[in-house]
Amino acid sequence: MDRLKGKVALISGGARGQGAAEARLFVSEGAKVVIGDVLDDQCRKTADEINTVVGAKSVIPLHLDVTRGSDWRAAVETCQREFSGLDILVNNAGVASGSGIEETTEEEWDSIVNINQKGVWLGMKHAVPAMRKRGAGSIINISSVAGLIGTGRAAAYHGTKGRSPPH
Ligand SMILES: NC(=O)c1ccc[n+]([C@@H]2O[C@H](COP(=O)([O-])OP(=O)(O)OC[C@H]3O[C@@H](n4cnc5c(N)ncnc54)[C@H](O)[C@@H]3O)[C@@H](O)[C@H]2O)c1
């Protein structure tokens, strides 16, 4: 399957979980992938595992804290330098807590909003200029059913996972 042949993807939170699964899938479809995460060792391990299976340097791991613009700038530069550009951004990194409105602390709220919301915006802000250079691009912001419903718990998580219609 070569549906992503010639494409370069940047996946945040790619060290484990869904982000690592997305990296495996994209590589199996022919893409080159940069995975960024704050879990540096796990990120390297995931990249090594995928590269060993495909027998090529298809995945590059790097340190990316999605709340830092300078990290995003460096991640996009890595895509351009190592793989010649950027076609796909997956804003996958996300964190959750089960706290309801009254139990949520300010620190918890700020941390979740910074990662789940500010991180998504920063990723788009830095990826779009690189995509314009290629003439096109795809941005996938990972939401959740928690963005569509409320449960009375996980107040900050629900608050950060709302989605706008595609455009
Ligand atoms: N697992 C589910 O059931 C589920 C359901 C709906 C939506 N989601 C969404 O899918 C995405 C991935 O979830 P998951 O279940 O794989 O979670 P996970 O915890 O396994 O993976 C999240 C990754 O994000 C990374 N991360 C956390 N803070 C970061 C930061 N500041 N900068 C960069 N990376 C950071 C973590 O280190 C981790 O590797 C999240 O956005 C989550 O909200 C998950």
The ligand as an ORCA input file, in Angstrom:
! r2SCAN-3c Opt
* xyz 0 1
  N      -6.914      6.588     24.061
  C      -8.177      6.976     23.890
  O      -9.114      6.270     24.264
  C      -8.471      8.302     23.239
  C      -9.792      8.599     22.928
  C     -10.075      9.801     22.309
  C      -9.057     10.688     22.025
  N      -7.781     10.377     22.352
  C      -6.739     11.370     22.035
  O      -5.725     10.717     21.302
  C      -4.473     11.342     21.550
  C      -3.437     10.290     21.954
  O      -3.903      9.652     23.131
  P      -3.297      8.282     23.684
  O      -4.416      7.517     24.231
  O      -2.419      7.659     22.663
  O      -2.447      8.840     24.915
  P      -0.982      8.482     25.448
  O      -0.884      9.076     26.815
  O      -0.668      7.044     25.261
  O      -0.060      9.297     24.431
  C       0.004     10.699     24.470
  C       1.409     11.097     24.108
  O       1.485     12.534     24.184
  C       2.726     12.849     24.798
  N       2.714     14.197     25.377
  C       2.167     14.605     26.547
  N       2.472     15.894     26.766
  C       3.226     16.298     25.712
  C       3.836     17.528     25.354
  N       3.751     18.614     26.153
  N       4.526     17.599     24.186
  C       4.641     16.495     23.390
  N       4.088     15.307     23.684
  C       3.385     15.216     24.831
  C       2.906     11.768     25.859
  O       4.247     11.719     26.312
  C       2.452     10.539     25.100
  O       3.510      9.926     24.407
  C      -4.726     12.392     22.625
  O      -4.884     13.669     22.012
  C      -6.035     11.943     23.246
  O      -6.763     13.006     23.822
  C      -7.469      9.203     22.952
*
